[in-house]
Amino acid sequence: MKKLIFFFCIFSGLAAFLGAQENPGLKPILNHYAARNFTAGSISRGDLDLIVQAGIRAPSANNRQPWHFTVVQNADLAKRIVPNVTEGNVLIVVSAAGDGSANVRQILDCALATESIYLAAQALGYGSRIYTGPIDALNRSLKSDLGLPNGYSAVALVRVGRVQAPADAVSAASSRNAAGSMVTYK
Ligand SMILES: Cc1cc2nc3c(=O)[nH]c(=O)nc-3n(C[C@H](O)[C@H](O)[C@H](O)COP(=O)(O)O)c2cc1C
């Protein structure tokens, strides 16, 4: 009997997951993946505006909205930040006041905006990938070239670009740990 209940739980969990993948609101959240293979091609200004709006709409502690978004369309500048960018890629740098490490709440706010930008790009059919690797170098030497507001430092950036369509997001994403190993219901 215990075995039967166990398999029922696994089956209904899987069925709920597969069903949720068709839910338009949940689809981008459950199906996203960090793009690796970008293809050349531009992103329309209208789409960029929508993607940035997703960042602006992110929640923040006390609604402080501590972020600034720098949309890097210039190919030479983008290459200096992420050397292997593909033609047409756009980098959206999320920055906040301070040295980029001091305030946990501010970093959390910026992380939420970063995630919203990353998901919005994929919801519109683009590939996207979050980067923090280039952030220290950016903060050391590229702040003024990027025109970051005075006293601001970059926290993360999202690379957005074309990918071969249709992307199979579920198989493209790396596997995640099993829910049983990291979720507790009480
Ligand atoms: C905070 C954060 C920082 C990341 N920094 C980098 C980075 O510097 N370079 C990179 O190639 N990918 C970076 N990634 C992408 C992750 O490696 C990727 O999201 C993760 O491996 C899951 O990949 P998947 O969505 O394809 O399963 C970063 C992701 C996050 C959330």
PDBQT file of the ligand as one rigid body, heavy atoms in Angstrom, charges set to zero:
ROOT
HETATM    1  C1  LIG A 201      24.008  34.563 -10.499  1.00  0.00    +0.000 C 
HETATM    2  C2  LIG A 201      24.409  33.835 -11.765  1.00  0.00    +0.000 A 
HETATM    3  C3  LIG A 201      25.662  34.071 -12.307  1.00  0.00    +0.000 A 
HETATM    4  C4  LIG A 201      26.049  33.431 -13.493  1.00  0.00    +0.000 A 
HETATM    5  N1  LIG A 201      27.263  33.738 -14.058  1.00  0.00    +0.000 NA
HETATM    6  C5  LIG A 201      27.623  33.148 -15.210  1.00  0.00    +0.000 A 
HETATM    7  C6  LIG A 201      28.863  33.496 -15.821  1.00  0.00    +0.000 A 
HETATM    8  O1  LIG A 201      29.607  34.334 -15.348  1.00  0.00    +0.000 OA
HETATM    9  N2  LIG A 201      29.197  32.855 -16.982  1.00  0.00    +0.000 N 
HETATM   10  C7  LIG A 201      28.366  31.926 -17.554  1.00  0.00    +0.000 A 
HETATM   11  O2  LIG A 201      28.725  31.375 -18.608  1.00  0.00    +0.000 OA
HETATM   12  N3  LIG A 201      27.169  31.593 -17.002  1.00  0.00    +0.000 NA
HETATM   13  C8  LIG A 201      26.785  32.183 -15.846  1.00  0.00    +0.000 A 
HETATM   14  N4  LIG A 201      25.566  31.878 -15.274  1.00  0.00    +0.000 N 
HETATM   15  C9  LIG A 201      24.681  30.892 -15.927  1.00  0.00    +0.000 C 
HETATM   16  C10 LIG A 201      24.592  29.592 -15.136  1.00  0.00    +0.000 C 
HETATM   17  O3  LIG A 201      25.791  28.856 -15.301  1.00  0.00    +0.000 OA
HETATM   18  C11 LIG A 201      23.361  28.802 -15.595  1.00  0.00    +0.000 C 
HETATM   19  O4  LIG A 201      22.230  29.585 -15.305  1.00  0.00    +0.000 OA
HETATM   20  C12 LIG A 201      23.232  27.469 -14.889  1.00  0.00    +0.000 C 
HETATM   21  O5  LIG A 201      24.348  26.665 -15.170  1.00  0.00    +0.000 OA
HETATM   22  C13 LIG A 201      21.983  26.707 -15.325  1.00  0.00    +0.000 C 
HETATM   23  O6  LIG A 201      22.061  26.451 -16.692  1.00  0.00    +0.000 OA
HETATM   24  P1  LIG A 201      20.768  25.909 -17.489  1.00  0.00    +0.000 P 
HETATM   25  O7  LIG A 201      19.713  26.946 -17.364  1.00  0.00    +0.000 OA
HETATM   26  O8  LIG A 201      21.237  25.734 -18.900  1.00  0.00    +0.000 OA
HETATM   27  O9  LIG A 201      20.362  24.646 -16.860  1.00  0.00    +0.000 OA
HETATM   28  C14 LIG A 201      25.168  32.509 -14.117  1.00  0.00    +0.000 A 
HETATM   29  C15 LIG A 201      23.898  32.288 -13.557  1.00  0.00    +0.000 A 
HETATM   30  C16 LIG A 201      23.529  32.950 -12.408  1.00  0.00    +0.000 A 
HETATM   31  C17 LIG A 201      22.136  32.721 -11.848  1.00  0.00    +0.000 C 
ENDROOT
TORSDOF 0
